[in-house]
């Protein structure tokens, strides 16, 4: 947001005060509004960092996932599971990465109907460069300390556990 648009007050806190006056106190409203605004800010920041590589953060995450696999490839279904996105989103992500020459699709030898996404040498180079830039920018989280990063992870993990994202 441009400097001349900065508000002299916290609009989320102001909305919380108005909310209390109309519907009663809801700290969950305060929290969700803050999380959603933080998500907007962080996604804009990380997308700007990876944009020179013709990536979005979602495509970057897929490349990282492929670099973590032993063979450099995974079935599209596994990509979706691990990134926790809909199969249509996986198809879109892999389509864009393939058009950029960062991944190739291969038939899955273990599943005649399945397809693997495999990272290319160019994809490995791009993910290394983008990772270097993201780490230098602390993934847009530089305003928080390492301790705050861990606290935030723990708090948000509780939400993920309650939603059934994974077994504990």
C-alpha positions, 0 to 999 in steps of 0.5 A, spaced: 500 500 500 502 506 498 505 511 503 500 516 502 494 511 503 496 509 510 491 510 515 492 513 522 489 507 525 488 500 525 482 498 521 481 491 523 481 494 531 476 499 529 472 494 526 473 490 532 470 495 536 464 497 531 463 489 531 463 489 539 458 495 539 453 491 534 454 484 535 458 483 542 465 481 542 468 476 538 475 475 538 475 470 533 472 476 528 479 480 530 483 474 529 480 471 522 480 478 519 488 479 522 490 472 519 486 474 512 490 481 511 496 478 513 495 472 508 494 478 503 500 481 505 505 475 505 502 472 498 503 479 495 510 479 497 512 472 496 509 473 489 513 479 487 519 475 489 518 469 485 515 473 479 522 475 476 522 467 475 515 467 472 513 463 478 507 464 483 508 462 490 504 456 488 508 454 483 514 455 487 512 450 492 510 445 487 518 445 485 520 445 492 516 439 493 519 436 487 526 437 489 524 434 496 522 427 492 528 422 491 527 421 484 525 429 482 518 426 480 511 425 484 505 423 481 500 429 480 495 426 485 501 426 491 503 433 489 495 435 490 495 431 497 502 434 499 500 441 497 493 440 500 490 443 493 484 441 489 486 436 483 484 442 478 489 446 481 495 441 480 493 440 473 494 448 472 500 449 476 503 443 472 501 446 466 504 452 467 511 449 470 511 445 464 510 451 459 516 454 462 520 448 461 521 447 469 517 440 469 515 435 464 510 430 465 512 422 464 507 416 465 507 413 471 511 406 471 507 404 477 500 406 475 498 405 468 493 411 468 497 416 472 502 421 470 508 424 474 511 431 474 518 431 474 523 437 475 527 439 470 535 441 470 532 448 469 527 447 474 532 446 479 536 452 477 530 456 478 528 453 485 535 454 487 535 462 485 528 463 487 529 460 494 535 464 495 531 470 494 525 468 498 530 466 504 534 473 503 527 476 504 525 472 510 519 470 506 516 476 507 516 475 515 522 479 517 518 483 521 517 477 526 522 474 530 524 467 529 521 465 536 514 469 533 515 465 527 515 458 531 509 461 536 505 463 529 506 456 527 504 453 533 498 457 533 496 455 526 498 448 527 492 447 532 487 450 527 490 445 521 489 439 526 482 441 528 480 441 521 483 434 520 489 436 515 493 431 518 493 425 523 497 427 530 
